[in-house]
Amino acid sequence: VGEGWGEGVSGKGDRPVAPTTFSNMALPKIKICGITNQIDALQAVDAGADALGFVFYKKSPRHVNLNVVKSIVADLPPFVLPVGVFVNEDPNRVQGTGARSRICTGCLFRDSLWRHRQNRRLEPCHEGC
């Protein structure tokens, strides 16, 4: 087929197929959210996760406390980005939680969870951020 477009499944040139080389394409980044324990975190990393999300929203069934997150993050490889997920939280509290748990990036939701989403990079809390 060569590089670029191919003949597709029907052989009539009506469907694109993936290029045979990916040198000019960025690979997608994968974030697994709702991590609550060490085993799940390490399995997600082994499966290729680039980032792990930790939910600090107390009403969520995936809520995890600060001490658990600190323990999990301490054992993560340096190439895995820990992300905090917060809902209706004061930005200063988000920053403090990030610093205490070594979370590098926060995902802050306001009011309607999906309409007012704000991603923000936290102030560097350690060398890996």
C-alpha positions in Angstrom: 0.0 0.0 0.0 2.9 2.4 0.7 2.6 5.6 2.6 -0.6 7.5 3.1 -3.9 6.4 1.6 -4.7 2.9 0.4 -7.4 1.1 -1.4 -9.3 0.3 1.7 -11.3 -2.8 2.5 -13.4 -2.9 -0.7 -10.3 -2.5 -2.9 -12.1 0.4 -4.7 -10.2 3.2 -3.2 -13.2 4.5 -1.3 -11.9 4.1 2.3 -8.7 5.4 3.8 -6.4 3.0 5.6 -3.8 3.8 8.1 -0.5 4.9 6.7 2.2 2.3 7.0 4.6 4.8 8.6 3.9 7.0 11.6 7.0 9.2 11.6 5.0 12.4 11.2 2.2 11.5 13.6 2.1 12.0 17.4 0.9 9.0 19.4 -2.1 9.7 21.6 -1.6 10.1 25.3 -3.7 7.8 27.5 -5.1 8.9 30.9 -6.7 6.3 33.2 -9.0 8.1 35.7 -10.5 6.9 38.9 -7.4 5.1 40.3 -8.0 4.1 43.9 -5.2 1.6 44.8 -1.7 0.6 44.0 -2.5 -2.5 42.1 -4.8 -0.7 39.6 -2.2 2.1 39.2 0.6 -0.3 38.4 -1.6 -2.3 36.0 -2.6 0.9 34.2 1.1 1.8 33.8 1.9 -1.7 32.6 -0.9 -1.3 30.0 0.7 1.9 28.7 -1.0 4.7 30.6 0.7 8.1 30.3 -1.2 9.7 33.1 -3.3 8.5 36.1 -6.3 10.4 37.4 -7.1 10.6 41.1 -10.6 11.8 42.1 -10.7 14.1 45.1 -14.4 14.7 44.9 -15.9 13.2 48.1 -19.3 12.4 46.5 -17.7 10.2 43.9 -17.6 6.5 44.3 -14.0 6.7 43.0 -12.9 9.2 45.6 -9.5 8.6 47.1 -7.9 10.2 50.1 -4.7 12.2 50.1 -2.5 9.6 51.9 -3.5 6.9 49.5 -2.6 9.1 46.5 0.7 10.0 48.1 1.6 6.4 48.5 0.6 5.5 44.9 2.3 8.5 43.3 5.5 7.8 45.2 5.8 4.4 43.4 5.0 5.7 39.9 7.7 5.8 37.2 8.8 9.3 36.4 7.2 9.3 32.9 3.6 8.8 34.3 1.8 12.1 35.0 -0.4 12.1 38.1 -3.6 14.2 37.7 -6.0 15.3 40.4 -9.7 15.6 39.6 -11.6 18.2 41.6 -15.2 19.4 41.6 -16.2 22.9 42.9 -13.0 23.2 44.8 -11.2 26.4 45.7 -8.1 26.7 43.5 -5.8 27.4 46.5 -7.0 24.1 48.0 -6.4 22.3 44.7 -2.8 23.8 44.7 -2.3 22.6 48.3 -3.5 19.1 47.6 -1.3 18.9 44.6 1.7 20.0 46.5 1.1 17.5 49.4 0.3 14.6 47.1 2.8 15.3 44.3 0.0 15.7 41.8 1.3 17.8 38.8 -1.9 18.7 37.0 -5.4 19.4 38.1 -8.7 19.0 36.3 -11.1 21.3 38.0 -14.9 21.0 37.3 -17.3 23.8 38.3 -21.1 23.6 38.8 -22.2 21.5 35.8 -19.5 18.9 35.6 -19.1 18.9 31.8 -19.9 22.5 30.8 -17.4 24.3 33.1 -14.3 22.1 33.0 -11.0 23.8 33.5 -7.6 22.0 33.2 -4.8 23.7 34.9 -1.2 22.9 35.5 -0.3 23.2 39.2 2.7 25.1 40.4 5.7 22.7 40.4 5.6 20.6 43.5 8.6 18.4 42.7 11.3 18.0 40.1 9.2 15.7 37.9 6.4 18.2 37.3 
